[in-house]
Amino acid sequence: MRPLLTWLRQRDLCPDDPPPTSGPLYELMKRYRHWMRTDRQLAPLTMRSYELGARVFLGGRVLQSSGDDGIEGLREQDVASFLLAEASRGLSAKSMQGRVAQLRSLRRFL
């Protein structure tokens, strides 16, 4: 099972760890899901994709800083740096388009 999970995680098809069930980032994601469902009326698969992208981005920011939910002090440069790092991992152009869409949705919400 471990090789399959590793393969899925390398392709961002499976999260590394289960998402937390409490805390500031959890609360932000809860509000984000509600916004996507009610205000944007997105399809469930789109919502799942956008939430995964937001968790990857904000989760990395939480680990790098002392911010509770990852949005404290967020700048355009942070988003650009994240996307450059994703591109350097070898993501395809199509995957990069998806990442940009995920972050664009998050930015609209914030």
C-alpha positions in Angstrom: 0.0 0.0 0.0 2.9 2.4 0.8 4.2 2.5 -2.8 0.7 3.4 -4.1 0.3 6.2 -1.6 3.7 7.5 -2.4 2.9 7.5 -6.1 -0.4 9.3 -5.5 1.2 11.9 -3.2 3.9 12.7 -5.7 1.2 13.6 -8.2 -0.9 15.6 -5.6 -3.7 13.1 -5.9 -3.7 12.2 -2.3 -2.9 14.5 0.7 0.1 13.7 2.9 -1.8 13.6 6.1 -5.5 13.7 7.0 -6.6 17.3 7.4 -6.8 18.6 10.9 -10.2 18.6 12.5 -9.6 21.7 14.6 -7.5 24.9 14.6 -7.4 28.1 12.6 -6.6 26.5 9.3 -9.4 24.0 9.7 -11.8 26.9 10.5 -10.6 28.8 7.4 -11.1 25.7 5.2 -14.6 25.2 6.6 -15.5 28.8 5.7 -13.8 28.4 2.3 -15.9 25.2 1.6 -19.1 27.0 2.6 -18.2 29.9 0.3 -17.5 27.6 -2.7 -20.7 25.7 -2.1 -23.1 28.6 -1.5 -21.6 31.7 -3.2 -19.8 30.1 -6.1 -22.0 27.0 -6.5 -19.0 24.9 -7.5 -19.2 21.2 -8.3 -18.0 18.8 -5.5 -15.0 17.6 -7.4 -13.9 21.2 -8.2 -14.4 22.1 -4.5 -12.2 19.2 -3.5 -9.5 20.2 -5.9 -9.5 23.8 -4.8 -9.5 22.9 -1.2 -6.5 20.6 -1.7 -4.6 23.3 -3.5 -5.4 25.8 -0.7 -4.3 23.3 2.0 -1.0 22.6 0.2 -0.3 26.3 -0.2 -1.5 27.5 3.2 -0.2 24.4 5.1 3.3 25.2 3.8 2.9 28.8 4.9 1.8 27.7 8.4 4.9 25.5 8.7 7.2 28.4 7.6 5.8 31.0 9.8 4.1 31.4 13.2 0.8 32.3 11.5 -2.2 30.4 12.6 -3.9 29.9 9.3 -1.3 30.9 6.7 -2.9 34.1 5.5 -1.2 36.5 7.9 1.0 38.8 5.8 0.2 37.0 2.5 1.7 38.8 -0.5 1.7 38.3 -4.3 5.3 37.4 -4.1 4.4 34.5 -1.8 2.0 33.1 -4.4 4.6 33.6 -7.2 7.3 31.8 -5.2 4.9 28.9 -4.4 4.1 28.5 -8.1 7.8 28.7 -9.1 8.5 26.0 -6.6 5.7 23.8 -7.9 7.0 24.3 -11.5 10.5 23.3 -10.4 9.1 20.1 -9.0 8.3 19.2 -12.7 4.6 19.7 -12.8 3.2 19.7 -16.3 1.7 22.8 -17.9 -1.8 21.4 -17.3 -1.1 20.8 -13.6 0.3 24.3 -13.3 -2.9 25.7 -14.8 -4.8 23.8 -12.2 -2.6 25.2 -9.4 -3.2 28.7 -10.7 -7.0 28.1 -10.7 -6.9 26.7 -7.2 -5.0 29.8 -5.9 -7.1 32.2 -7.9 -10.2 30.7 -6.2 -8.6 31.0 -2.8 -7.6 34.7 -3.5 -11.2 35.5 -4.4 -12.3 34.0 -1.1 -9.8 35.9 0.9 
